[in-house]
Amino acid sequence: MTNLRALLSDNTRKRRKLLDISQAKLAEKVDTSTHYIAQIEQMNKFPSVEMLERIAEALEMDSPELFSTQVFTEEAIKCVQDKVQADLDEVSIAIKKRITEIKIIKN
């Protein structure tokens, strides 16, 4: 039998980390305390339906996904790809800037 508190806790934490947001930021988005978000993730509290809907919206997912046994594999891969691309873009810009600086110094 599946433990709904465990699923909610695990999926909330995984999705929050996937989106790279803190408990404090999630709490701010759903208009609650950081302590309450921590209590949900520690399986000490179970939110109301309204709060579940706000949490799902803040985590950019549908409410039923909070209780899914599926892993966020595809989304995790996409998130990592996006972050890597952003880092590569930053490095590329920094390299181009440095090359321009070197050219100026040589001239």
N, C-alpha and C positions, 0 to 999 in steps of 0.2 A: 504494500500500500504506500502511496506517495504522500509525503509530508508537505502540505501546502506552505507552511512557514519556511521550511528548508528551501523549497523551490523559489519562493519570493525573495528570501534572503540572498540566495546564490545568484539569481538572475538580476536582482537590483544591483548587487555589488559588481558583477561581471559587466553589465551594461554601463554602469557609471564609470568604471575603469576604462572600458572600451572607448567611451566618449571623452575620456580624460577630464572628468569633472570630480571635484571633491564632494564629500558629504555636505560641507557647508554650502557649496554652490547648488547642489541638488535641493537642499533644505530651503534655500532662498527662492529657487524656481517654483517650489510647491507650497511656499508660504507656511513653513513649519520650522521646528528647531533642528539643529544639527544632532542634538541628543536623540530626537525621535527617529531620525534616519538611521543613526547608529543602532538604536534599539530594534528597528526592523531588520537590519542586516545581521544583528546578533540573535535574531529569532525571539526576542523578548516582547515585542509588540506586533500586533496584526492590525493594519490600517483599515479604515472604513472604505466602503466602495468609492466614495467621492475622492478620498485620498489616493486610493489605488489608481483611479483615472488620472489624477494630477501627476502622480509619479510616472505613470506610463507616458503621458504626454511630454513631461520634462526629459524622459529618457528616449524620446523619439521612437516609441513603439506602441503597439496596440496592447490594451489591458490584458487580454488572454496570454500574451507572450510573457508576462511576468510569472506565469505558472507553467511555462513550457519546459519540457525535458530536453528539448533540442539545444545544441550548443550553437553559439553565435559565430560559427566558423567562417562563413562567407563574409559576414560583416566585419569580423576581426581582421581577416586578410585584406579587405578593402581599406579599412582604417589604417592598417600598417602601411599599405601601398601609398595611401594619400600622405601619410606622415613622412615616409621616405622620399617621395617626390618633392614635398615641400622643403625638406632638408637639402636635397640635391639642387633645387632651384636657388636656395640661399647660398650654397657653396658656389654655384655657377656665377651668381651675381658678384660675390666676393672676389672670385678669381678674375673676372673681367675688370673689376674695379682696380685690383692690384696690378694687372697687366697695363692698364691705362696709366697708373701712377708710375710704373717703371719706365714706360715710354716717355713720359714727361720728364723724368729725371735724366734719362739718356740724352734727350734733346737739349 
